Amino acid sequence: MSSPVLETRDSRGVVTLTIDRPAQRNALDSVVMDAMTAAFAGVAADASVRAVVIAGAGPVFCAGVDFGWLRQAQAQDGAANRADSEKLAAMYQAIDACTRPVVARVQGGAWAGGCSLIAACDVVVADDNARFAITEARIGLTPSLMLPYMIGRVGLRQVRRYCLTGETFDVETARRISLVSKVVPEASLDAAVADVVDALLHCAPDSLLQTKALVREWTRPPASDAAIGLAVDAFAAGRGGDEAREGLSARDGARPPQWATGSD
């Protein structure tokens, strides 16, 4: 079975990790999570790697967590649900803790877990058609696993808004709140990513390593083991709870969930 994360490397030591599930809009399941975490472990063990680019195959960067993976919790016991949730947390931690610069190449958009993924990166380059949303609460989940990275990236004020409303926002809003670093026309996306990588390669590797270590040390709130443990507990509880069951059922039935009310 081929890996859902394709890894390529150029002569300069730039590793590109491409989530290769275009039919599923590159949704994250256990296999993707494990493959991405393993890839970053390989990067950590290879001193010749200078930078990492995360990409998604097809028209959309990442639609978030796979709904099939979410539904598994309904048939799992608490320990299995938590272990599954830890896989998602481990992937985000691996990206955030990477000692090399990590660049996200975002086409089409990122939703829910896809927003968490790019928030853990150092530089995010997106095309001008990209859209974003943090939609966990709309299907009865708690977006706890993204909070350390989203708060560090866009700040408390913006997290309070977009994690609570679940509203979709455009790429200029994403740039304004610092979720996205750079916006370019779709046709210029690869060239813009290449420019960012070229800038990184003009910097001394050890200097970048130390800079990243200090930035992570001073991040507020820190993505400590204790904080991640609390986030995993909250995500697992939501994933296996009644609200998630109703949210997924409503999505399958193309109806609003019971808690949703519209305007008068």
C-alpha positions in Angstrom: 0.0 0.0 0.0 1.4 3.4 -1.0 1.8 6.1 1.6 -0.8 8.9 1.5 2.1 11.4 2.2 4.5 11.6 -0.7 8.0 12.7 0.2 10.5 14.2 -2.3 13.8 15.9 -1.7 15.9 18.2 -3.9 19.7 18.6 -4.0 19.6 21.5 -1.6 18.1 19.5 1.2 14.5 20.8 0.8 12.0 18.1 1.7 8.4 18.4 0.3 5.7 16.4 2.0 2.5 16.2 -0.1 -0.7 14.8 1.3 -1.9 12.7 -1.6 -5.7 12.2 -1.0 -7.2 14.6 -3.6 -10.5 12.7 -3.8 -10.9 13.3 -0.1 -9.7 16.8 -0.3 -6.6 15.6 1.6 -8.6 14.9 4.8 -6.5 13.7 7.7 -7.0 10.1 8.9 -4.9 7.8 11.1 -2.7 6.7 8.1 -2.0 10.3 7.1 -1.3 11.3 10.7 1.1 8.4 11.2 2.9 9.0 7.9 3.3 12.8 8.5 4.6 12.2 12.1 7.0 9.6 10.8 8.2 11.9 8.0 9.0 14.7 10.5 10.8 12.2 12.7 13.0 11.4 9.6 13.6 15.1 9.1 14.7 15.5 12.7 17.2 12.7 12.3 18.7 14.0 9.1 21.1 17.0 9.6 21.3 17.6 5.9 17.6 18.7 5.6 17.4 22.5 5.4 13.7 23.1 5.0 10.3 21.4 4.7 7.4 22.3 2.5 3.9 20.8 3.3 1.6 20.6 0.3 -1.7 19.0 -0.7 -2.5 17.2 -4.0 -5.4 18.5 -6.1 -7.5 21.7 -5.8 -7.7 21.9 -2.0 -4.8 21.9 0.5 -6.6 20.2 3.4 -10.3 19.8 4.3 -9.5 18.9 7.9 -10.0 15.6 9.7 -11.6 12.7 7.8 -15.2 12.2 8.9 -14.8 8.5 8.7 -12.0 8.8 11.3 -14.3 10.9 13.5 -17.0 8.3 13.3 -14.8 5.6 14.6 -15.0 7.0 18.0 -18.7 6.1 18.3 -17.7 2.4 18.3 -14.5 2.8 20.3 -14.0 2.6 24.1 -12.5 5.6 25.9 -8.9 4.3 25.7 -9.0 3.6 22.0 -10.6 7.0 21.3 -7.9 8.8 23.3 -5.1 6.8 21.6 -6.6 7.8 18.2 -6.8 11.5 19.3 -3.2 11.3 20.4 -2.2 10.5 16.8 -3.6 13.9 15.6 -1.9 15.7 18.5 1.4 14.0 17.7 1.3 15.1 14.1 0.7 18.8 15.1 3.5 18.5 17.7 5.9 17.0 15.2 5.3 19.9 12.8 5.5 22.6 15.5 8.7 21.0 17.0 10.5 20.6 13.7 13.9 22.3 14.1 14.0 23.2 10.3 11.8 25.9 8.8 8.4 24.6 7.7 6.5 26.2 4.8 2.8 25.5 4.0 1.8 25.7 0.3 -2.0 26.4 0.5 -4.3 26.2 -2.5 -8.1 26.3 -2.4 -8.2 26.5 1.4 -7.9 24.8 4.8 -10.7 23.8 7.1 -10.7 22.7 10.8 -7.7 20.4 11.2 -6.2 21.9 8.1 -6.1 25.3 9.8 -4.3 23.6 12.8 -1.8 22.1 10.4 -0.8 25.4 8.8 -0.9 27.2 12.2 1.9 24.9 13.3 4.1 25.9 10.3 6.5 28.8 10.2 5.5 30.4 6.9 2.1 30.0 5.1 1.8 30.9 1.4 -1.7 30.8 0.0 -3.4 31.5 -3.3 -5.9 34.3 -3.6 -8.9 32.0 -3.8 -8.2 30.2 -0.6 -10.9 30.0 2.1 -10.6 29.0 5.8 -12.8 27.9 8.7 -12.5 26.4 12.1 -15.6 24.3 12.1 -15.2 21.8 14.9 -17.9 23.3 17.1 -20.4 23.1 14.3 -20.3 19.3 14.4 -20.1 19.0 18.1 -16.3 18.8 18.6 -14.0 20.8 20.7 -11.2 22.4 18.7 -8.8 21.9 21.6 -5.9 20.3 19.7 -5.5 23.4 17.6 -5.5 26.0 20.4 -1.8 26.0 21.3 -0.9 26.6 17.7 -3.7 28.9 16.7 -3.3 31.1 19.8 0.4 31.4 19.1 -0.2 32.2 15.5 -3.2 34.6 15.5 -3.7 35.5 19.2 -6.5 35.1 21.7 -8.9 37.7 20.2 -9.0 36.0 16.8 -9.2 32.5 18.2 -12.2 33.5 20.4 -14.0 34.7 17.3 -13.2 32.0 14.7 -13.2 29.0 17.0 -16.5 30.0 18.5 -18.4 31.1 15.4 -17.1 28.5 12.9 -17.5 31.1 10.2 -15.7 30.9 6.8 -13.3 33.7 6.1 -11.3 34.6 3.0 -7.6 34.7 2.4 -7.2 38.4 2.9 -8.8 38.0 6.4 -6.5 35.0 7.0 -3.5 37.3 6.1 -4.8 40.1 8.2 -5.0 37.9 11.3 -1.6 36.3 10.5 -2.9 32.8 9.8 -1.5 33.3 6.3 1.9 35.0 5.7 1.7 35.7 2.0 -1.1 35.8 -0.6 -0.4 35.4 -4.3 -2.4 34.6 -7.5 -2.9 30.9 -8.0 -0.6 30.8 -11.0 2.2 32.3 -8.9 1.9 29.9 -5.9 4.8 27.6 -6.7 7.1 30.6 -7.5 6.1 32.3 -4.2 6.8 29.2 -2.2 10.2 28.8 -4.0 11.0 32.5 -3.1 10.4 31.8 0.6 12.4 28.6 0.5 15.3 30.4 -1.3 15.2 33.1 1.4 15.4 30.4 4.1 18.4 28.8 2.4 20.3 32.0 2.5 20.2 31.8 6.3 22.7 29.9 8.4 21.1 26.5 9.4 22.2 26.6 13.1 21.0 30.2 13.4 17.6 29.1 12.2 17.6 26.1 14.6 18.3 28.3 17.6 15.8 30.9 16.5 13.0 28.3 16.2 13.9 26.8 19.6 13.7 30.2 21.3 10.4 31.1 19.5 8.9 27.9 20.8 10.2 28.5 24.3 8.6 31.9 24.5 5.3 31.0 22.8 2.2 31.8 25.0 0.6 29.5 25.9 3.4 27.0 25.6 2.5 23.7 23.8 3.7 21.7 26.8 3.1 18.0 27.4 0.6 18.9 30.1 -1.3 21.3 27.9 -1.4 18.8 25.0 -2.6 16.1 27.4 -5.5 18.4 28.4 -6.3 19.1 24.8 -6.3 15.4 23.9 -8.7 14.7 26.7 -11.0 17.4 25.6 -10.9 16.3 21.9 -11.4 12.7 22.8 -14.4 13.5 25.0 -16.0 15.6 22.3 -15.2 13.1 19.5 -16.9 10.3 21.5 -19.8 12.4 22.8 -23.4 13.0 22.1 -22.9 16.3 20.3 -20.5 14.8 17.8 -22.9 11.9 17.2 -25.6 14.4 16.5 -23.3 16.7 14.4 -22.1 13.8 12.2 -25.7 12.4 11.9 -26.9 15.9 10.8 -24.2 16.2 8.2 -24.9 12.7 6.8 -28.6 13.6 6.6 -28.0 17.1 5.1 -29.9 18.7 7.9 -29.1 21.2 10.6 -28.0 19.7 14.0 -30.6 19.9 16.7 -28.8 22.8 18.4 -28.7 25.0 15.3 -31.1 27.9 15.1 -31.4 30.4 12.2 -32.4 34.1 12.1 -35.9 35.0 13.0 
